[in-house]
């Protein structure tokens, strides 16, 4: 699965921003927001955010540019 959905507040122009776990680990890149009708934590929400999982981003980078992928993976 390439896509992740989440309810964190975002603003227009946030596409490409990192999506973080509660432990501040990058898990995705923000892509868009979609209208939905869903209950989350007992509240009705009209929007859900959508991001591309970072594992999918890294896999694509490895295929397109192995050198760049190796540089990114070498970062602490």
C-alpha positions as CSV (number, residue, x, y, z in Angstrom):
1,X,0.0,0.0,0.0
2,X,1.4,3.4,-1.0
3,X,-1.2,5.6,0.6
4,X,-1.7,6.6,4.2
5,X,-4.7,8.6,5.6
6,X,-4.7,10.7,8.7
7,X,-6.6,13.5,10.5
8,X,-3.8,15.9,11.5
9,X,-4.6,19.5,10.7
10,X,-2.9,20.8,7.5
11,X,-3.0,24.0,5.5
12,X,-3.2,24.7,1.8
13,X,0.2,24.4,0.2
14,X,1.3,21.6,2.6
15,X,1.9,19.1,-0.2
16,X,5.3,17.5,0.1
17,X,5.5,18.2,3.8
18,X,6.6,15.3,6.1
19,X,3.9,13.4,7.9
20,X,5.2,12.3,11.4
21,X,4.2,9.6,13.8
22,X,3.6,10.5,17.5
23,X,7.3,9.6,18.0
24,X,8.4,12.2,15.4
25,X,9.4,9.6,12.8
26,X,8.7,10.5,9.1
27,X,6.1,8.0,7.8
28,X,4.8,9.8,4.7
29,X,4.8,12.9,2.5
30,X,1.5,14.9,2.6
31,X,-0.3,14.9,-0.8
32,X,-3.9,16.1,-0.5
33,X,-7.1,16.2,1.4
34,X,-10.3,14.4,0.6
35,X,-13.9,15.0,1.5
36,X,-15.4,12.1,3.5
37,X,-18.1,11.5,6.0
38,X,-16.5,9.5,8.8
39,X,-16.4,9.4,12.6
40,X,-13.1,9.6,14.3
41,X,-12.7,9.7,18.1
42,X,-16.4,10.2,18.4
43,X,-16.6,13.2,16.1
44,X,-17.8,13.5,12.5
45,X,-15.1,14.7,10.2
46,X,-15.6,16.0,6.7
47,X,-12.0,15.7,5.5
48,X,-9.2,13.2,5.7
49,X,-5.6,13.9,4.7
50,X,-3.8,11.6,2.3
51,X,0.0,11.0,2.0
52,X,2.4,8.7,0.2
53,X,4.1,6.3,2.5
54,X,7.8,7.1,2.9
55,X,8.7,3.5,2.0
56,X,7.1,4.0,-1.4
57,X,9.0,7.2,-1.9
58,X,12.3,5.5,-1.0
59,X,11.5,2.5,-3.3
60,X,10.8,4.9,-6.2
61,X,14.0,6.8,-5.5
62,X,16.1,3.6,-5.4
63,X,14.7,2.7,-8.8
64,X,15.2,6.1,-10.4
65,X,18.4,7.2,-8.7
66,X,20.3,4.6,-6.7
67,X,23.0,7.1,-5.8
68,X,20.6,9.6,-4.4
69,X,18.8,6.8,-2.5
70,X,22.1,5.7,-1.0
71,X,22.8,9.2,0.1
72,X,19.4,9.6,1.7
73,X,19.6,6.3,3.5
74,X,23.1,7.2,4.8
75,X,21.8,10.2,6.7
76,X,21.4,9.8,10.5
